[in-house]
Amino acid sequence: MSYNVNNKGYYGEFGGAYIPEMLYPNVEELRQNYLKIMGEPSFQKEFNQLLKDYVGRPSPLYFAKRLSAKHKTKIYLKREDLNHTGAHKINNTIGQILMAQRLGKKRIIAETGAGQHGVATATVCALMGLECIVYMGEIDIARQAPNVARMKMLGATVVPALSGSRTLKDATNEAIRDWINNPVDTHYIIGSVVGPHPYPDMVARFQSVVSDEIQWQLYELEGTTKPNYVVACVGGGSNAAGAYYHYLEDTEVKLIAVEAAGLGVDSGESAATSVLGKEGIIHGSKTLLMQTKDGQIIEPYSISAGLDYPGVGPMHANLYKTGRAEFISITDDEAMKAGLELCKLEGIIPAIESSHALAIFEQKKFKPNDIVVLSLSGRGDKDLDTYINHFKL
Ligand SMILES: *Cc1c(COP(=O)(O)O)cnc(C)c1O
């Protein structure tokens, strides 16, 4: 059994490309070209150079000594928080902007919820001098003013989505509509391992630089390329996909996926997609998603904007279904507490998404000699207001 994508674009029973007829040419053009383009030496050279000089890779693999002592195991943090723009998302947007250039595209569109992917996309568009249009729900525009300002400073046009609940899924619908109307000159940069094939596979490959680095960095530190566990939070699943990638088929390395339980898995205010989800189709792929009996998408809730997504990528749906990864749900309160603990013990203020992953040490016991690598997906600057309100700082 393989946990990677097959040549039809499926992970087990999940994935595929369930798209309207009018989107077919765009997706098919990408599908036919993405592996060939990614394999070109000139692409590899430019991608790796930008990851090094612009993003600041390799990101450190840091042995968190005081955190390890507290939880009586060996914890290594993969410091994606130190990347330019503050999270792992830039690995993917750099890859996709180079892909768009090779495909001759002049115009970039993206959707964003909290604004993090919008900022990462606006950044690479500025870097390459390409036009950038970011669709964002009207409610999210009001909630995420600093990220809207960042995108504008970077030269992007932010277009409000005015329909439905005026949040992420409505912004996605607007972006898809735009792509259908602009099939020739436009590339759609999707921000996680979601969407129709080949997006989940392409994004996972761009993010796989993370586990590629973990292998050699861990070898330098511990004399082995293999940790006992790799831990990551899961919204759509891209930082997890990157951290797992080179270990997917190696079942000696255990994978842990951490989802946001919000106010509690059974509270009705949650984003624990795999536990609560049923098979369905969202954003062009068959996966697990939170839906009512008659198939309406249930609005997810999490204190963390980046985990607040009603579906999960098809790779992760399959990791859940097959039991290859262990899924753990963490509530808002548990995550916030773990985030503050990292501040006090290690002098690192994590993104609240990453704080969910950190919270597993209160739930699950590891052996003293276990090597646990945890994807610290982003930094907490963007979350200061939430930390302030939560802890009355
Ligand atoms: C967007 C985001 C996430 C969630 O997205 P994935 O695709 O699941 O990785 C996690 N952490 C941070 C810091 C983010 O910005």
PDBQT file of the ligand as one rigid body, heavy atoms in Angstrom, charges set to zero:
ROOT
HETATM    1  C1  LIG A 401      -2.221  28.317   7.201  1.00  0.00    +0.000 C 
HETATM    2  C2  LIG A 401      -1.492  27.839   8.384  1.00  0.00    +0.000 A 
HETATM    3  C3  LIG A 401      -1.679  26.525   8.896  1.00  0.00    +0.000 A 
HETATM    4  C4  LIG A 401      -2.681  25.572   8.337  1.00  0.00    +0.000 C 
HETATM    5  O1  LIG A 401      -2.511  25.224   7.000  1.00  0.00    +0.000 OA
HETATM    6  P1  LIG A 401      -1.966  23.794   6.569  1.00  0.00    +0.000 P 
HETATM    7  O2  LIG A 401      -2.170  23.776   5.098  1.00  0.00    +0.000 OA
HETATM    8  O3  LIG A 401      -2.768  22.755   7.285  1.00  0.00    +0.000 OA
HETATM    9  O4  LIG A 401      -0.541  23.724   6.950  1.00  0.00    +0.000 OA
HETATM   10  C5  LIG A 401      -0.904  26.121   9.962  1.00  0.00    +0.000 A 
HETATM   11  N1  LIG A 401      -0.017  26.949  10.553  1.00  0.00    +0.000 NA
HETATM   12  C6  LIG A 401       0.178  28.212  10.101  1.00  0.00    +0.000 A 
HETATM   13  C7  LIG A 401       1.177  29.073  10.803  1.00  0.00    +0.000 C 
HETATM   14  C8  LIG A 401      -0.551  28.695   9.014  1.00  0.00    +0.000 A 
HETATM   15  O5  LIG A 401      -0.348  29.952   8.588  1.00  0.00    +0.000 OA
ENDROOT
TORSDOF 0
